[in-house]
Amino acid sequence: MESENSSLKENNEALVSRADELARRLHNKSRQANRARLSADGLRAELNRSKHARAVQAVRLGRRKTDGIGKAMKLARVSDTKRWMKGKGGIFVEQSREMVRELVALKVTPENVDPVIHTVGTGLGLQVQDHISARQVGRVMEEGGIASDVQVAMEINASKAATASATDHTSESQMEGWRTVLVEGLVGTYNASPLGRANPIDVDEFITFIKALGTDHANDQKKLARLITEWVRNSRTVMLGKRWLSSASMQQYMPTILQFSNDKIANAGGLDAWNALSEEEKAIRDIEVCRALYCHFGEQEWKNLSAEERFEAESLVWCGCCMHKEMNSVKGGVEGMKLFWASIGGPAPVKLMNKANASAVKNSNSGSAASEKALDASEGGAVKLTSLLGALFNHKDDKRGQQDTFKLYFEDVLGFKVSCPDTSNTRFQSHCDCAIFIILYLPQILQFMSHIMYNKGKTALNHLEANVLKGLQDIPTLTELVVLALYANAVSYAYMRVVRATGNRKMNALDLAEFHKKVISFCEKIAENPDLLLAPDASYETGTLHGQVWEYPEVFYAIQQLKSKLPNLSGCLKSFFVGAADTWKRFGEEYHPDGVIARLSAAARALIYVNPTNDRNEGALGVLRRAVREAARLSLSVHNAKSKYTVNDTRQFLQSPAVTEAFRAWLRAEARRRIDSGRDRKCRMKIVAHEKVVAAEKEAAEVKRKARAAEVLAELQALKPILDADYIEANHKSITTTELIKNINWHRQFVEVGVIPAKTLISKMPKESKVRQLIAAVERYNKQILPRLQMLALAAMTAGVSDKDGVDGIPIVDSWDAEDEALEEDMLDDYD
């Protein structure tokens, strides 16, 4: 039992020891596990900290990367968007100068060029770093103008032919202007440039390139053509002399040179006088002698030319503007209509008188001198009406006229906008256009006149409006309007399509001879058979110049509705086309079969192009006037430079290989020199000086005229007039022409002012007509004026007034005082 107990005790102790051992081990393992867990937690925390740090580092790295890229992009963008207009040495680079010239050509004023450049640059994200002043803009534009002169000189020299186009109406002054433009402006500028110094142009040879002249039909322009012909002929003579000298031997020309040299010294007053001259004066005289030698040898060579060569060498082609031909054909037609009304003795178009003339007629007795004078000075008819209508419905001054009300009213009535043709300004075909406008919208225009009247406080039309209404309601005036509309539809528009054609259809004025023959033939055909335009079945195939559809088919049908109310339409139309045909013949003189154009050879004709119309010059003047309105300080030189640069496409020339840096440097220096020379002021002073000379000449002429008028008046006051008509009739052969004229002048001066024809008309009359005029004046004097003068004399004697101013008891009526006469105002100025 004890042994069992002892064994059990041992076992129990062993078990307790084992349990303690296991408990220690378990405790140790637990501690190890805790340490491992703590270590794991530490590692996990470290890992988390490391992961967070890496995440933060990644974020920071990404941010730094983004910021770096942004900064780099910003730096790159700033350096890429900065722009400088100036380059090395503070000189504006060529791209900047070209940009400035293009902006000015696009009507940007010099003052606004810099703000526009900076505004556009900002809008495109560019930073323009420089500024350009208005003065510098002027210099840049001057460079463009100078470059254009060089360009034109080079192109004319290369083409060996040029056509001039005249712009004003003073032949001598314009001739000097052409000398300045060609010799100084083109050749002088070119020869002064690096291009010219390398390859100069001979002035005389350059002048010989002028082959033709295009102008209007004024007599002074024809005189200009003659002056230019002489100039060109002289230059061709000089060139013949130069060519002969370049090929002749010394033995051939040396004796002549010695002779001219000796004459030069003799003209100077001898050798001592010649040596006393300044070097400048000697150089001038040497040049004159040299030119005289060229002319001398050239004249000898001229004689050796064939007849054909001489003809082409001394001929200058002159062509008149085709639009002026058409305009004058309308004027000729209108004159034909006036003759028609006078021939039928019926009612002519009503007179549309201005205020002064209307008042004179209203306040004077019918048939009186004042009334007749007012009637003679007044006009009527279609052209007068279209002028007034244009002034009323489309006045050139937008503060006057009814144009705004007119446009609103017609848009409401018709449902679309219309404009009255611009007869208030000078526009080709505007009167014919206005005639068509009136025919198409006559009922609406009459309604509008009523609309105007009833929208006024006094319910009345002013003088201009009343005249327009009077003309619209006048049958003869409507007849003329229809004729103008038919002429425009049949001739004017078709003619314009040919002479104003563009592109491949553009015509050379030299090639229009047959076309103008066709125009004359067509007008004569209509004059012979007006039904080609008036018949109900009239066709455009035979009723238009080109055989194509009417320009305004609707006006043909409107006329068909009106013509029953116009009894004289056929006769008036015939007279118009007769007058137009005669005018076409007169204004087509350059196409005469024996004229210069007809005699030109094919080779000479191939060198010449003349624009059929003078529209460019007409338009250039309008562009200048508009430019001055838009920029009051614009100088003519800047305007000319801009125009030349634009029209001649000088931008392309300046980009060509021929333009070197040396040329650009010269261009800048030349532009600065010209501007700094005070050229514009000198030009203004020259104009003022010329005006002073003209004013002084006119003043002297006026003093002379008044002195002569006083002498004539004294002669007439001392004259004993012949007041016996029977005596004049019986003895008119013994009365000299001078006596007849003096007696007629006596009646005109003292008795019948405004009744007797003007002095110029009397002087052109044959003696028999002068006798008839004097007899008629004497009879009127004795029957109408002498009784009244006798009554006035009796009254004057009763009042104690001396008749010492009379001649043999004949009281002298005071001469007409022009200042007391109502001034002839233009109808357009009557608008209130």
JOSULUR-V763384 format. One record per backbone hydrogen bond with DSSP energy under -1.0 kcal/mol. CO is the residue of the C=O (numbers start at 0). NH is the residue of the N-H. If there is no record, write none. Layout:
BEGIN
co:CO nh:NH
co:CO nh:NH
END
This chain:
BEGIN
co:0 nh:4
co:1 nh:5
co:2 nh:6
co:3 nh:7
co:4 nh:8
co:5 nh:9
co:6 nh:10
co:7 nh:11
co:8 nh:12
co:9 nh:13
co:10 nh:14
co:11 nh:15
co:12 nh:16
co:13 nh:17
co:14 nh:18
co:15 nh:19
co:16 nh:20
co:17 nh:21
co:18 nh:22
co:19 nh:23
co:20 nh:24
co:21 nh:25
co:22 nh:26
co:23 nh:27
co:24 nh:28
co:25 nh:29
co:26 nh:30
co:27 nh:31
co:28 nh:32
co:29 nh:33
co:30 nh:34
co:31 nh:35
co:32 nh:36
co:33 nh:37
co:34 nh:38
co:35 nh:39
co:36 nh:40
co:37 nh:41
co:38 nh:42
co:39 nh:43
co:40 nh:44
co:41 nh:45
co:42 nh:46
co:43 nh:47
co:44 nh:48
co:45 nh:49
co:46 nh:50
co:47 nh:51
co:48 nh:52
co:49 nh:53
co:50 nh:54
co:51 nh:55
co:52 nh:56
co:53 nh:57
co:54 nh:58
co:55 nh:59
co:56 nh:60
co:57 nh:61
co:58 nh:62
co:59 nh:63
co:60 nh:64
co:61 nh:65
co:62 nh:66
co:63 nh:67
co:64 nh:68
co:65 nh:69
co:66 nh:70
co:67 nh:71
co:68 nh:72
co:69 nh:73
co:70 nh:74
co:71 nh:75
co:72 nh:76
co:73 nh:77
co:74 nh:78
co:75 nh:79
co:76 nh:80
co:80 nh:126
co:82 nh:128
co:84 nh:92
co:86 nh:89
co:90 nh:86
co:92 nh:96
co:93 nh:97
co:94 nh:98
co:95 nh:99
co:96 nh:100
co:97 nh:101
co:98 nh:102
co:99 nh:103
co:100 nh:104
co:101 nh:105
co:102 nh:107
co:103 nh:106
co:108 nh:111
co:111 nh:115
co:112 nh:116
co:113 nh:117
co:114 nh:118
co:115 nh:119
co:116 nh:120
co:117 nh:121
co:118 nh:122
co:119 nh:123
co:120 nh:125
co:121 nh:124
co:126 nh:82
co:132 nh:136
co:133 nh:137
co:134 nh:138
co:135 nh:139
co:136 nh:140
co:137 nh:141
co:138 nh:142
co:139 nh:143
co:140 nh:144
co:141 nh:145
co:142 nh:146
co:143 nh:147
co:144 nh:148
co:145 nh:149
co:146 nh:150
co:147 nh:151
co:148 nh:152
co:149 nh:153
co:150 nh:154
co:151 nh:155
co:152 nh:156
co:153 nh:157
co:154 nh:158
co:155 nh:159
co:161 nh:210
co:161 nh:211
co:163 nh:213
co:169 nh:173
co:170 nh:174
co:171 nh:175
co:172 nh:176
co:173 nh:177
co:174 nh:178
co:175 nh:179
co:176 nh:180
co:177 nh:181
co:178 nh:182
co:179 nh:184
co:180 nh:185
co:181 nh:186
co:182 nh:187
co:185 nh:189
co:186 nh:190
co:187 nh:191
co:189 nh:192
co:192 nh:196
co:193 nh:197
co:194 nh:198
co:201 nh:205
co:202 nh:206
co:203 nh:207
co:205 nh:208
co:206 nh:209
co:208 nh:161
co:210 nh:316
co:211 nh:163
co:212 nh:318
co:213 nh:165
co:214 nh:320
co:217 nh:221
co:218 nh:222
co:219 nh:223
co:220 nh:224
co:221 nh:225
co:222 nh:226
co:223 nh:227
co:224 nh:228
co:225 nh:229
co:226 nh:230
co:227 nh:231
co:228 nh:232
co:229 nh:233
co:230 nh:234
co:231 nh:235
co:232 nh:236
co:233 nh:237
co:234 nh:238
co:235 nh:239
co:236 nh:240
co:237 nh:241
co:238 nh:242
co:239 nh:243
co:240 nh:244
co:241 nh:245
co:243 nh:247
co:248 nh:251
co:248 nh:252
co:249 nh:253
co:252 nh:256
co:253 nh:257
co:254 nh:258
co:255 nh:259
co:256 nh:260
co:257 nh:261
co:258 nh:262
co:259 nh:263
co:260 nh:264
co:261 nh:265
co:262 nh:266
co:263 nh:267
co:264 nh:269
co:265 nh:268
co:269 nh:273
co:270 nh:274
co:271 nh:275
co:273 nh:276
co:277 nh:281
co:278 nh:282
co:279 nh:283
co:280 nh:284
co:281 nh:285
co:282 nh:286
co:283 nh:287
co:284 nh:288
co:285 nh:289
co:286 nh:290
co:287 nh:291
co:288 nh:292
co:289 nh:293
co:290 nh:294
co:291 nh:295
co:292 nh:296
co:293 nh:297
co:294 nh:298
co:295 nh:299
co:296 nh:300
co:297 nh:301
co:298 nh:302
co:300 nh:303
co:301 nh:304
co:305 nh:309
co:306 nh:310
co:307 nh:311
co:308 nh:312
co:309 nh:313
co:316 nh:212
co:318 nh:214
co:320 nh:324
co:321 nh:325
co:322 nh:326
co:323 nh:327
co:324 nh:328
co:325 nh:329
co:326 nh:330
co:327 nh:331
co:328 nh:332
co:329 nh:333
co:330 nh:334
co:331 nh:335
co:332 nh:336
co:333 nh:337
co:334 nh:338
co:335 nh:339
co:336 nh:340
co:337 nh:341
co:338 nh:342
co:339 nh:343
co:353 nh:357
co:354 nh:358
co:355 nh:359
co:356 nh:360
co:357 nh:361
co:358 nh:362
co:364 nh:367
co:367 nh:371
co:368 nh:372
co:369 nh:373
co:370 nh:374
co:371 nh:375
co:372 nh:376
co:378 nh:351
co:380 nh:384
co:381 nh:385
co:382 nh:386
co:383 nh:387
co:384 nh:388
co:385 nh:389
co:386 nh:390
co:387 nh:391
co:388 nh:392
co:389 nh:393
co:391 nh:401
co:396 nh:399
co:401 nh:405
co:402 nh:406
co:403 nh:407
co:404 nh:408
co:405 nh:409
co:406 nh:410
co:407 nh:411
co:408 nh:412
co:409 nh:413
co:410 nh:414
co:420 nh:422
co:426 nh:429
co:428 nh:432
co:429 nh:433
co:430 nh:434
co:431 nh:435
co:432 nh:436
co:433 nh:437
co:434 nh:438
co:435 nh:439
co:436 nh:440
co:440 nh:444
co:441 nh:445
co:442 nh:446
co:443 nh:447
co:444 nh:448
co:445 nh:449
co:446 nh:450
co:447 nh:451
co:448 nh:452
co:449 nh:453
co:452 nh:455
co:461 nh:465
co:462 nh:466
co:463 nh:467
co:464 nh:468
co:465 nh:469
co:466 nh:470
co:467 nh:471
co:468 nh:472
co:470 nh:473
co:473 nh:477
co:474 nh:478
co:475 nh:479
co:476 nh:480
co:477 nh:481
co:478 nh:482
co:479 nh:483
co:480 nh:484
co:481 nh:485
co:482 nh:486
co:483 nh:487
co:484 nh:488
co:485 nh:489
co:486 nh:490
co:486 nh:491
co:487 nh:492
co:489 nh:544
co:490 nh:494
co:491 nh:495
co:492 nh:496
co:494 nh:498
co:495 nh:499
co:497 nh:500
co:501 nh:504
co:502 nh:505
co:507 nh:510
co:508 nh:511
co:511 nh:515
co:512 nh:516
co:513 nh:517
co:514 nh:518
co:515 nh:519
co:516 nh:520
co:517 nh:521
co:518 nh:522
co:519 nh:523
co:520 nh:524
co:521 nh:525
co:522 nh:526
co:523 nh:527
co:524 nh:528
co:528 nh:531
co:529 nh:532
co:529 nh:533
co:530 nh:534
co:534 nh:537
co:538 nh:542
co:539 nh:543
co:552 nh:556
co:553 nh:557
co:554 nh:558
co:555 nh:559
co:556 nh:560
co:557 nh:561
co:558 nh:562
co:561 nh:564
co:562 nh:565
co:565 nh:568
co:567 nh:571
co:568 nh:572
co:569 nh:573
co:570 nh:574
co:571 nh:575
co:572 nh:576
co:573 nh:577
co:574 nh:578
co:575 nh:579
co:576 nh:580
co:577 nh:581
co:578 nh:582
co:579 nh:583
co:580 nh:584
co:581 nh:585
co:582 nh:586
co:587 nh:590
co:588 nh:591
co:591 nh:594
co:594 nh:598
co:600 nh:604
co:601 nh:605
co:604 nh:607
co:609 nh:508
co:611 nh:321
co:613 nh:617
co:614 nh:618
co:615 nh:619
co:616 nh:620
co:617 nh:621
co:618 nh:622
co:619 nh:623
co:620 nh:624
co:621 nh:625
co:622 nh:626
co:623 nh:627
co:624 nh:628
co:625 nh:629
co:626 nh:630
co:630 nh:633
co:634 nh:638
co:635 nh:639
co:636 nh:640
co:637 nh:641
co:638 nh:642
co:639 nh:643
co:640 nh:644
co:641 nh:645
co:642 nh:646
co:643 nh:647
co:644 nh:649
co:649 nh:653
co:652 nh:655
co:655 nh:658
co:659 nh:663
co:660 nh:664
co:661 nh:665
co:662 nh:666
co:663 nh:667
co:664 nh:668
co:665 nh:669
co:666 nh:670
co:667 nh:671
co:668 nh:672
co:669 nh:673
co:670 nh:674
co:671 nh:675
co:674 nh:677
co:677 nh:681
co:678 nh:682
co:679 nh:683
co:680 nh:684
co:681 nh:685
co:682 nh:686
co:683 nh:687
co:684 nh:688
co:685 nh:689
co:686 nh:690
co:687 nh:691
co:688 nh:692
co:689 nh:693
co:690 nh:694
co:691 nh:695
co:692 nh:696
co:693 nh:697
co:694 nh:698
co:695 nh:699
co:696 nh:700
co:697 nh:701
co:698 nh:702
co:699 nh:703
co:700 nh:704
co:701 nh:705
co:702 nh:706
co:703 nh:707
co:704 nh:708
co:705 nh:709
co:706 nh:710
co:707 nh:711
co:708 nh:712
co:709 nh:713
co:710 nh:714
co:711 nh:715
co:712 nh:716
co:713 nh:717
co:723 nh:727
co:724 nh:728
co:725 nh:729
co:726 nh:730
co:730 nh:733
co:735 nh:739
co:736 nh:740
co:737 nh:741
co:738 nh:742
co:739 nh:743
co:740 nh:744
co:741 nh:745
co:742 nh:746
co:743 nh:747
co:744 nh:748
co:745 nh:749
co:746 nh:750
co:746 nh:751
co:751 nh:754
co:751 nh:755
co:757 nh:761
co:758 nh:762
co:759 nh:763
co:761 nh:764
co:765 nh:769
co:766 nh:770
co:767 nh:771
co:768 nh:772
co:769 nh:773
co:770 nh:774
co:771 nh:775
co:772 nh:776
co:773 nh:777
co:774 nh:778
co:775 nh:779
co:776 nh:780
co:777 nh:781
co:778 nh:782
co:779 nh:783
co:779 nh:784
co:780 nh:785
co:784 nh:788
co:785 nh:789
co:786 nh:790
co:787 nh:791
co:788 nh:792
co:789 nh:793
co:790 nh:794
co:791 nh:795
co:792 nh:796
co:793 nh:797
co:794 nh:798
co:795 nh:800
co:796 nh:799
co:802 nh:805
co:806 nh:809
co:809 nh:806
co:816 nh:819
co:822 nh:824
co:825 nh:828
co:826 nh:829
END
